[in-house]
Amino acid sequence: MRIVGGKHKGRILAAPQGRDTRPTSDRAREAIFNVLEHLGVGPGLDGARVLDVFAGTGALGLEALSRGAMHATFVDNHRGAVKILQTNIATLNEAAHCTVLPIKATALGKPRNAGDAVDYAFLDAPYDKELTAPALQALAETGWLSPQAVIMAEVGVREDLSLPPRFHVVKEKTYGAARAVFIEFRPELSEAH
């Protein structure tokens, strides 16, 4: 597994053994970031704050840092994944630009400062566990998402994803067994929409 673009392009990332963590493939990650670059919503990655939820190896957040993001916060409660994530952060010498929160996505409290709200969030929950929608709701309720934040949620290709209010699907792409759903957070939309 490697970083596929930006200043760390080609750098190798550690990946865990077994099936507890399912990293997004290099090809899918490259395609996802190409879509984000041309999506037409969001502020762009340069100088952005990003959140990598169900982070696993941290490949999505680290890819964003490689491509110009200013800071990445990683959320994962699996001890083995957090250990590999910390190894990958150290390998890329990005500790100064990273925060690791070893907690459940739905247990995420408010950010320390209002300025910590993120421009991009990556959610790569275990497939078919119905964790994505509750995680999105938690992010909206706790103030982690800036207005018009862009979320890339990776779900199983046949997995149903019912979005909470104030989230709007912009685009969907399928990569093998995965479906990447690109979502815009629209806090101005009322609960009635």
Buried (B, 14 or more C-beta within 10 A) or exposed (E): BBBBBBEBEEBEBBBBEEEEBBBBBBEBBBBBBEBBEEBEBBBBBEEBBBBBBBBBBBBBBBBBBBBBBBBBBBBBBBEBBBEBBBBBBEBBEBEEBBBBBBEBBBEBEEBEEEEBBBBBBBBBBBBEEBBBBBBBBBBBEBBBBBEBBBBBBBBBEEBEBEBBEBBEEBBBBEBEEBBBBBBBBBBEEEEEE
